[in-house]
Amino acid sequence: MAPKKKEERPVGLTPVIVLAVLAVVLGAALAFASLATENVREVNALPPEDEREPGQAYWVKGDPGTGMQRWRTVRSGILAGFEGEVVLSEGDINQWSRAQVTQGTGAVPAGDGEEARPPTLFGLRASATAPDFRVADGRLHVGTTLNVGLPGGDRRMVYQVSGTVRATGDGLRFDHGESLLGRAPVGYLPVLSSLFAREVQGLFTALEEAGEIGPHLRRIESVEIEDGELVLVFGPEPPPVEPADEPPEP
């Protein structure tokens, strides 16, 4: 008696859809990773459109600053509780950044009894160069070079973000506009853009400068970008918060 042929079960629609979605997501992730590690050319100004190389990403650097380091006087005044208007040029900000905001390989402080942890980006070992600032078109443009530990070796990626700045009760707030990682546009997804920006900012939170100057940024009452300069108005120190009276013990 001949054996019965095994009936082939028809493939359902759900597995096909799942596989198609996975293929699209994987393809998008690989494409993003490829664009993120693309070489970015550093320039002082964008070349004319007809002279730009097709597909080439550019990083327009801010004024590096020369001559007197006026930022040191400004910084001392802020730390001493100065009240009033402070005007910072691109050169001032970038000199300040190179001197005080060099992230290097500093570790993130841990709790009592724990070893300090190296800084990470989404859980990956990472470091960042001192941010470069450019003030143009009423916006603040910030760029830094990330070195991220990936399988197969460290990868260098240029991260650029631009946006506006405003004063809040907790200090300065940077409202993101466009952002790029290499040649990959991070800013098309607002949630991803803000999340990535927080991760990059986290690489600098352990710096001594963040602990010293950070509390004074809460005194900023207004911020404007005028004629390529950052104009900050500092108010007085807020009054200390008095502890609430504890209820009497029964």
Stockholm file with secondary structure:
# STOCKHOLM 1.0

chainA/1-250         MAPKKKEERPVGLTPVIVLAVLAVVLGAALAFASLATENVREVNALPPEDEREPGQAYWVKGDPGTGMQRWRTVRSGILAGFEGEVVLSEGDINQWSRAQVTQGTGAVPAGDGEEARPPTLFGLRASATAPDFRVADGRLHVGTTLNVGLPGGDRRMVYQVSGTVRATGDGLRFDHGESLLGRAPVGYLPVLSSLFAREVQGLFTALEEAGEIGPHLRRIESVEIEDGELVLVFGPEPPPVEPADEPPEP
#=GR chainA/1-250 SS CCCCCCCCCCCCHHHHHHHHHHHHHHHHHHHHHHHHTSCEEEESSCCCGGGSCTTCEEEECCCCCCSSCHHHHHHHHHHTTCCEEEEEEHHHHHHHHHHHCCCTTCCBCCCTTSCCBCCEETTEEEEECCCEEEEETTEEEEEEEEEEEETTEEEEEEEEEEEEEEEETTEEEEEEEEEEETTEEGGGSHHHHHHHHHHHHHTTTTSHHHHHHGGGGGGEEEEEEETTEEEEEECCCCCCCCCCCCCCCC
#=GC SS_cons         CCCCCCCCCCCCHHHHHHHHHHHHHHHHHHHHHHHHTSCEEEESSCCCGGGSCTTCEEEECCCCCCSSCHHHHHHHHHHTTCCEEEEEEHHHHHHHHHHHCCCTTCCBCCCTTSCCBCCEETTEEEEECCCEEEEETTEEEEEEEEEEEETTEEEEEEEEEEEEEEEETTEEEEEEEEEEETTEEGGGSHHHHHHHHHHHHHTTTTSHHHHHHGGGGGGEEEEEEETTEEEEEECCCCCCCCCCCCCCCC
//
